[in-house]
Amino acid sequence: MLPPEYQQPYQQLKQRVEDLQETLIRSTDSSTLKIAIAALQTFFQTEIWNLSLQNLDPNLEHQVQSINVEIDKQLRLLNMDGLFLQAARQENTVKQRKQQASDRLLLLIQYCNGLLGQQ
């Protein structure tokens, strides 16, 4: 679990992921989803990826760095999910792509919960 001074950015990331989850459920416009995914990636890159972890215990620092790498990877894959969703034309394919994106968002929430000690 992260010390309190490190928790706020991850809490914000979690909230943004939950908001994106709602957008995915409600929206039928894939361009809205694509914009929301890009905004989430930008937030992660600017607010979390560059966060200095030097004041953390070395073991915790390594764990947070590893999770950050996984979050970054999932965000890039989520972007691809958004592109595939935008290209989907058949209802079954759209449903499948939305489910893949939803699963990825749940994984991102789990990562945030793990860092926030909210398992």
C-alpha positions as CSV (number, residue, x, y, z in Angstrom):
1,M,0.0,0.0,0.0
2,L,1.2,3.4,-0.9
3,P,1.9,6.2,1.6
4,P,-0.9,8.9,1.6
5,E,1.1,11.4,-0.3
6,Y,1.3,9.0,-3.3
7,Q,-2.3,7.9,-3.2
8,Q,-4.0,10.9,-4.7
9,P,-2.8,10.4,-8.4
10,Y,-3.8,6.7,-8.3
11,Q,-7.2,7.6,-6.8
12,Q,-7.7,10.0,-9.6
13,L,-6.6,7.4,-12.1
14,K,-9.1,4.9,-10.7
15,Q,-11.9,7.5,-10.9
16,R,-11.0,8.3,-14.5
17,V,-11.0,4.6,-15.3
18,E,-14.4,4.2,-13.7
19,D,-15.7,7.2,-15.6
20,L,-14.4,5.6,-18.8
21,Q,-16.2,2.4,-17.9
22,E,-19.5,4.4,-17.7
23,T,-18.7,6.0,-21.0
24,L,-18.1,2.6,-22.6
25,I,-21.5,1.3,-21.3
26,R,-23.5,4.4,-22.2
27,S,-21.9,5.6,-25.4
28,T,-22.6,4.3,-28.9
29,D,-20.2,6.8,-30.4
30,S,-16.7,5.2,-30.7
31,S,-15.0,8.6,-31.3
32,T,-16.2,9.7,-27.8
33,L,-14.6,6.6,-26.4
34,K,-11.4,7.2,-28.3
35,I,-11.1,10.7,-27.0
36,A,-11.7,9.5,-23.4
37,I,-9.0,6.8,-23.8
38,A,-6.5,9.4,-25.1
39,A,-7.3,11.6,-22.1
40,L,-6.8,8.7,-19.7
41,Q,-3.4,7.9,-21.3
42,T,-2.4,11.6,-21.1
43,F,-3.3,11.7,-17.4
44,F,-1.3,8.6,-16.7
45,Q,1.7,9.8,-18.6
46,T,1.8,13.3,-17.0
47,E,0.6,12.6,-13.5
48,I,1.8,9.1,-12.6
49,W,4.5,7.9,-15.0
50,N,6.7,10.9,-14.1
51,L,5.9,10.6,-10.3
52,S,9.1,10.3,-8.3
53,L,9.2,7.1,-6.3
54,Q,12.6,7.7,-4.8
55,N,11.2,8.3,-1.3
56,L,9.6,4.9,-1.1
57,D,11.0,1.8,0.4
58,P,13.1,0.1,-2.4
59,N,10.8,-3.0,-2.4
60,L,7.7,-0.9,-2.7
61,E,9.3,1.3,-5.3
62,H,10.1,-1.7,-7.5
63,Q,6.5,-3.0,-7.0
64,V,5.0,0.4,-8.0
65,Q,7.3,0.6,-11.0
66,S,6.2,-2.8,-12.1
67,I,2.5,-2.0,-11.8
68,N,3.1,1.3,-13.6
69,V,4.6,-0.7,-16.5
70,E,1.5,-3.0,-16.5
71,I,-0.9,0.0,-16.4
72,D,1.0,1.6,-19.3
73,K,0.7,-1.6,-21.3
74,Q,-3.0,-2.0,-20.6
75,L,-3.6,1.6,-21.6
76,R,-1.9,1.0,-24.9
77,L,-3.9,-2.1,-25.4
78,L,-7.1,-0.2,-24.5
79,N,-6.2,2.3,-27.2
80,M,-6.1,-0.6,-29.7
81,D,-9.4,-1.9,-28.3
82,G,-10.8,1.5,-29.0
83,L,-9.5,1.5,-32.6
84,F,-10.9,-2.0,-33.2
85,L,-14.2,-0.9,-31.7
86,Q,-14.3,2.1,-34.0
87,A,-13.7,-0.2,-37.0
88,A,-16.3,-2.8,-36.0
89,R,-19.5,-2.8,-38.0
90,Q,-21.4,-5.9,-36.9
91,E,-23.3,-5.9,-33.7
92,N,-21.6,-9.1,-32.4
93,T,-18.2,-7.6,-33.1
94,V,-19.1,-4.3,-31.4
95,K,-20.3,-6.3,-28.3
96,Q,-17.1,-8.4,-28.3
97,R,-14.8,-5.3,-28.6
98,K,-16.7,-3.5,-25.8
99,Q,-16.4,-6.6,-23.6
100,Q,-12.6,-6.7,-24.2
101,A,-12.3,-3.0,-23.3
102,S,-14.5,-3.5,-20.2
103,D,-12.3,-6.4,-19.0
104,R,-9.2,-4.2,-19.5
105,L,-10.8,-1.4,-17.5
106,L,-11.6,-3.8,-14.7
107,L,-7.9,-4.9,-14.7
108,L,-6.8,-1.3,-14.4
109,I,-9.1,-0.7,-11.5
110,Q,-7.7,-3.8,-9.8
111,Y,-4.1,-2.4,-10.2
112,C,-5.2,0.9,-8.7
113,N,-7.0,-0.9,-5.8
114,G,-3.9,-2.9,-5.2
115,L,-1.7,0.2,-4.9
116,L,-4.4,1.9,-2.8
117,G,-4.7,-1.0,-0.5
118,Q,-8.4,-1.5,-1.4
119,Q,-8.3,-5.1,-2.5
